[in-house]
Amino acid sequence: MGVEVGLAVGGVGEAVHRSALLAVTDADAFAKEVEKAIASPGGFVDEGAEEGAARPAAELLADWRAGRGALEASLRAAPAGTRFPWYGPPMSVASVATGRLMETWAHGQDVADALGVTRTPTDRLRHVVRIGVRARDFAFGVRGLTPPDGEFRVELVSAAGELWTYGPEDASQRVTGPALDFCLLVTQRAHRADLAVRAQGTDADRWLDIAQAFAGPPGAGRQPGTARPEEPAE
């Protein structure tokens, strides 16, 4: 089971990195990938996973690493202010890089869950938090909902106990909780009922029901009762 999940996740990761590289280096070729996604919104990702899972693991890993290196080099060489097309809104250089970190972390969680492994959270989760916060309006819009007016206040506690804050301090709509739980929520790796993320305000509460940090159609999410990884005891 763990090997099968790992290969499927690797297939998704390699395919998405390849798509990101096309978005950065060949907009016309990437537009064709978008057309494929539009033609098969429910199966596009699964098809990539199946294709990857059928390849030798060593070959898949080598291609993933090569694609990651090429993407990093292309992003470093991009002029300041450049925006690239994506499956959702166009993305800045920083957002493309952050998006790849988020996807890699989320799919890595899939592997960890399949293997029953607990990963130690680090402050690198800040990258996942950032894109999750910035994707708030997208989460509403992709469901045909009007995004709320004004920013929310988001206060999250990192693994090291540091408070990470976003939005105006006096905002009436607020979200609080552990950074790890927020990351699991916005990547839809756990249901909010199983997490310690809390909302104050109707709009903030609605956001926690639909939050997603990834592009594409609304995710199905997880059912309540999903086992969440506990932080290791000190």
N, C-alpha and C positions, 0 to 999 in steps of 0.2 A: 504493500500500500504506500509506504513512504517513498520508495523509488519511483513508483508510478506518478505520485503527486509531484515529486521533484522534477521529473522529466516534463510533465505538463506545465509546471510553473516556469521551468527553464525555457520551454517553447514560447510561452507568452512573453517572458522577459526579453528573449532575443528578438522576437518579432517586433515588440514595442520599441526597443532600442533602435532597430533597423528603421522603423517608421519615423522615429525622432530624427535620425540622421538624414533621412530623405527630406523631412520638413526643413531642416537647417541648410541642406546642400542642394536640393533639387525640388523646388516647389511644384513643378509640373508632375513629376513622378509621384510626389506625395498626394497631389490632388486625385490621382487614380486610386490610391489607397483609400482615400475618403469616400470615393464612389463605391468601392467594394463594401465599406462599412455601412453606407446608407442602404445599399441593396440587401444587406443581410445584417441588420442591427442586432438581432438576437443570437447570431451564430458566428459573427466575425471573429471574436476573441477565442471562442471554443475551437474554431477551425485552426487558428494559429497554434493553440495549445496541442491539438491532436497532431498537427504536422511536426511540431517540435518533439513531441513524445516519441515519434516514430524514428527519430534520428539517433545515432550513437551518442551516448552521453558526453564522451570526450570531445567529439566534433561540435556538439551544441555549445558546450562550455567555451571552447576555443573561439567560436564565432561570436559568442556573447562578449567575451573579453575584448576581442578585436573591435567589435562595434562600439563598445563603451569607450575605448581609447580614441577611436576616430571621432566620436561625438564630442568628447571632451576637447579635443584639439580644434574642432570646428567651432565650438562655442567660445573658446578662448580667443579665436581669431575674428569673431564677429564684431563689427563696429558697435560702439556704444549706442543704445537706443533702438537697436534692431529688434523687430518683432517677427515671429515665425508663425505660419499657419499651424493649426492643430485640429483635433476632432471636436474641440470646444472652441472658445474664444482664442484669438491669436495670443501667443505667449512671448514674453521677453526672454532674454538670454538666461537670466536668473530663474525664471519660472520653468523653462525647459529643463534646466539642471535639477531644480527642486522636484519637478514632476517625476523625473527618472528615479530620484532617491526615494520618493514616496511609493512609487510602484514596486521598486525593489524591496523596500521594507515590508510592504503589505503582502507581497507574494512570498517573501521569506517567512512571514507569519503563518501562511498556509502550510508551508513545509514543516515548520516547528509544531504546529497543531497536529499535523498528521503523524509526526514522530513522537508526540507527547513531550516535547522539549520546551523548557522555559528559557526564554532569552532575557538577558539582563539589559534593561533599558538604559540608554545614555542620553546625554544632552543633544545628540544628533537628531533626536526626535523633534527638535525645534524646527527643522526643515519640513517635516510632515505637518506639524501644527500650522506653520505659516501658510502652506498651500490650502490646508483645510479651512482656515479663517478666510482667506482670500476667495475661496470658491463658494462662499455663502450664497451670493446672488445667483450663481450658476445653478446651484442645487434647487432653488426655487424656480428659476426660469425653465429648466429642463423638464419640469413637471407641469408647465403651463401656469405657474403661480406667479403673481406679481411680487417681486422682492420687497421686503420691508424698507421703509424710509429710514435713513440714518444708520449709523454704525451701532453695533452691539459692543458691550464691554465683555471681553473674554479674559479671564484670570485662571491660569493653569499652573500647577506646581510640578516642577521638573523632578526627575529621579534623584537629583542632588538636593532637592528642597528649595530650589530657587523659584521665585514667582515670575512667570512670564505673563505680560499683559499686552492687550491689543484693544484699540478703540478708546473713546473718551471715558474718563473716570466717572463722569456723572451720568452716563447713559442709563436709561431706565430698563433696557433689555440687557440681561447679563447671562453669561455662561461661566461656570466655575467647575473645578475638579482637577484630578491628576492629568498631567500631560499624556501619559501612556493611554489612559482611558479615552481621552479625546481623540488620539490617533487611531485607536481601534474603532471608534465610532465613525469618524469621517472616511475611513477606508472600508467601512462596513464589514469588519472582521468580528464584531460582536454587537449584540443588541443593546440598546441604551438601558434596558431594564437590568442588565447584568453589569453595568458600569456605574462609576461614582461621579459621572458628569451631571451637573444640575443646571436648570434654567430658571430664570426669573423673568417673567413677562410672557405674554401669549405668543408673540412672534419668535422669541428665542426658544420657547418650548416646541413650537412647530418645526423650527430648524433642526433640533435634535432628532426629530422623527425622520427627516429626509436628507440630512447632511451627507455629502459625498465629495471627496477631494479629487476624484478621477473624472476624466472627460467621458462623453458618451451618454447613452440613455440611462434613465434612472436604474440604479442597482436594486436587486431584489432584497438585499440586506440579509440579516440572520434572524432566526427565530429566538425568542426569549429562552433562556436556559443554556445558551452556548457557554461552555466553560471558558473562562478568561484566564490568561496566564498570570499567575501571581508573582509579584516581585520577590526575589529571593530574600530569605531572612538574613539579617545582619549578624 
